Amino acid sequence: MLVNRFPVRIEWADCDPAGIVFYPRYFEMFDSATNRLFEAAGWKKRDLLSQFDALGIPMVDTRARFTLPSSFGDDIVIESHIAAFRNSSFDVEHRALKSIDGEERLAIEAWETRVWVGRHPDDPKRLKSRPIPQLVVERLSGRGVAAHGG
């Protein structure tokens, strides 16, 4: 399994009036972490979409469990991996880890389901799910990644 670690510094703009991260900002961070996971597999997002003639990988379901707050100036690491593949969708799991007294502690767990989509063959203004290319599944599963710089 390919696991990517993405370091994040919590910025002032990430925080709410209570001084902790405003929860929607985490979902932006998780989206970036998913992009970094694809980079670890060998593709920048625009190259991935171009190579496989896809329009995107939109999120269709998401949830999170928050256990430790983070504040301005904190450093966290988001670990991400693909937990499951189906024909045209896949599940990403994220774990945001916060260092406390030199020990990484779980701050947030998050899960997202994404769908591989392209243009609908009968109506180019509509999207249609497509099977995930086998090469993408292989690399995100951790097979063949080292040869591609990930």
N, C-alpha and C positions, 0 to 999 in steps of 0.2 A: 504494500500500500504506500502510495506517495503521500507524505505529510510535509506541508510547508509551514515554516514559522515566519511570521510577518511582524516586525517590531513597530509599535505605534507610540508616539508621544501624545499625551492628552493635551490639547491646546485650549486656550481661553474660550474660543468660539464653540468648543464641544460641550461646554458646561451650562447648566441651568442656573437660575438665581440662588439655588441652594449650594452651588459650587461643585456639584457632581455631574458626571456625563449625562446629558439629556438623551434618553434611551433611543430615539430615532437615529442619533449620530452613530450609535453602535452598528446599526444596520448598514449605514454607509461604509463603515470600517469593514464589516463582513463582506460587502460587495467587493471592496478593494482586495480583501484577503482571497476571495474566490478568483479574482483576476490574477493575483500573484501565484495562486496554485496552478493556473493554466500556464503562466510563465515558467514555473518550475518544471512543467511537463514539456516545455519547448516552444510555446506560442505566446506572443503578445496577442491581445484580444482581436485587434483589427486583422492581424495575419491569420488567426484561427478562422475567423468568419469568412475571410476572403478565400482561403485555401479550400474550405468545405462548402462554399456558397450558402452560408447560413446568414440569417438576419440578426440572430441573437440567441441568448440563453436566459430568457426572462424568469424571474422568480415567481412562482405560482402559490407557494405556501411557505410560511416562516413562523418560527416561534423561538422564544428564548427563556432562560432561567437565570436570574440575576442573584448572585450570592455575596459579592463584595463590591462596594462602590469605588469608582475611580474619580480623581479630581485633577484640576489643572496642574500640569507639570509631571504627573505620574507617567511612568513608562509601563506599557503592557506588551505582551507578545500574543498574537493570535495564531494558534495552530489550527490548520484546516486540512481536511481530507475528504475524499468521496466515500460515503458510507455504503451507497447502493447505486447500482445502475439498473435501469429498465430499458425498454426499447427506445423511447424518445425522452425519457426524463431521468434525473439523477438527484440524489440527496447529498448535500454537503453538510458536514459537521464542523463547527468552529468551537474552539475553547480559548477564551481570553484569560491569560495567566498574568497575575500581578505579583511582583517580587516584594515580599514582606520579610524583613530580617534575613535576607539572603535566600529565602525559600520561595519557589514559585507556588502560588496558591490560585485555585480556580476562582475567577471573578464572575465569569459568564459562560454559559453553554448556549449555543444557538444551533438551530437546524433550519435548513432551507431546501426546498425542492425547486429545481429548475427544469425547463423544457427546452430542448433543442428545436429551433424553429427556422423555417424558410418561408418563401412566398407561396401562397396557395396557387396551385397550377391553373385553376379556373378563374381566379380573381387576384391579380397582383397587389391589390390594396389590402388583402387579408393575409393573415399568417396561418401557417399549418405546421403542426409538429412533424418532425422527421426523425428517422432512426439516428442515433448517435453513431458517428463513424467509428469503426473498430479500432483504428489507430488512436483515436482520442481515448477510448476506453482502456486500451493497453497502457498508454503513457500515464493516464491518471491513476491507473492501478499500480504504477511503479515499475512496469515492464518496459524496457527500452528507453528509459529516461536519461541515463548517464550519457548515452551517445548523442543526446540532443541538448546538452548543456544545462539540464535541469537538476 
